[in-house]
Amino acid sequence: MRLSRYFLPVLKETPSEAQIVSHRLMLRAGMIKQQAAGIYSWLPLGYRVLRRIEAIVHEEQARAGHIPLLMPTLQPADLWQESGRYDAYGPEMLRIRDRHKRDLLYGPTNEEMITDIFRSHVSSYKDLPLTLYHIQWKFRDEIRPRFGIMRGREFLMKDGYNFDIDKDAALHAYNRHMVSYLRSYERMGLTAIPMRAASGPIGGDNTHEFLVLAQTGESEVFYDDRVTGLKLGARDVDYDDRDQVAAVCGEFTSLYARTDETHDEAAFADVPEAHRKVGRGIEVGQIFYFATKYSEPMGAVVVNDKGERVPVHMGSHGIGVSRLLGAIIEASHDDRGIIWPEGVTPFHAGIVNLRQGDAATDAACEGLYGALKARGLEPLYDDTSERAGAKFATQDLIGLPWRVTVGPRGLAAGKVELTSRRTGESEEMSPEAAVARLAEIYDGV
Ligand code: P5A
């Protein structure tokens, strides 16, 4: 993409309405625009990151054997009357009446609708296990929408639902989700800690929230700090192997880690004092096992191998896709702007032309631009006539992890400069070497 033809409305001033750094930086970097309280347009740069996060989520769900579909944002009220949640959900639910006076709602979650799909098409244990998910906009009329997209009213969620023959199979689905979520967050450059939590209006006794530690987080958390050093890394997990998946979950959940909703002072006191930490966290996901809470009232039953009709065991599993942008920025920025992890960056590298209009410099930039694209990378080429200082400031603000700087002086020696946004370190090399280095960095990201 050439910056001269892109739409990147960066702001020079710090917007006064933004209380936390991620909100400020998203506004300044021209990623989002507020349209109403808690409702945002996603401008091109923000939309690119949102798509990258979605792509990681889809890839990791596919790896776990989960199947994507797409349900609508509007739902008929009758489904929610069947489960008993239409009245229970309260003022967070946006209720709508159509021209035929039929009651609808803008979905805050999809347990009822997916259960309806399941009961319409599945009737035998032979079709289980089954996990369906989608990435779709949700609406919750939050009493206090704040921190930009972090607590929105309209927000993008990945929500998945498992259908299993019994509790053991459903707990395996729960564990599969935990591992696939850990892997997704790691690919986004985040450490998200599974913590015992409360289930709220979704239901069930088994639930974990995934928290990214941050001062600005809305949840108070209590944990053994050795949990922050755990990594899945490159290990290969066989998602069909119940014991192996359970062992990974055991590793990530055996140290004390709870939100204030389930915190237990006595159990916390057993954590060695040096490791006992109280802090704040951003909830970027939550998984639930709620047995037959929806399948029983809604008649989602299958015939088991003994010929009996039994309600299926279910759970639901959510990732806050749009909230993740805020969480990543909270975890990765400095006083000049965002620092995107390679896994989610909107462009792989910036190209800064220090002397726009100089034939040799322009040609070298064009060459780099073409060569990076030929390697499957997406560069953002600053081909504007801004002065160098302003170009660098924009690059730093929007946070591309790598920058290639091209100027007449370096070119005279056959060199360009490759700079890491994270460390600030620069290295001079030939344009070909810079392309090869970037291709290597992104190989396997
Ligand atoms: C699980 C999937 C559920 O709704 N039903 C379907 C279950 N869980 S949840 O914890 O309530 O939400 C899942 C994740 O969505 C994000 N989230 C939000 N993001 C931005 N703004 C909001 N107002 C908001 N509310 C929830 C969180 O990341 C949460 O973990």
Residues whose N, C-alpha, C, O or C-beta is under 5 A from the ligand:
A	BS01	P5A	P108 T109 N110 I149 M150 R151 G152 R153 F155 M157 K158 D159 G160 I202 E283 V284 G285 Q286 S316 H317 G318 I319 G320 R323
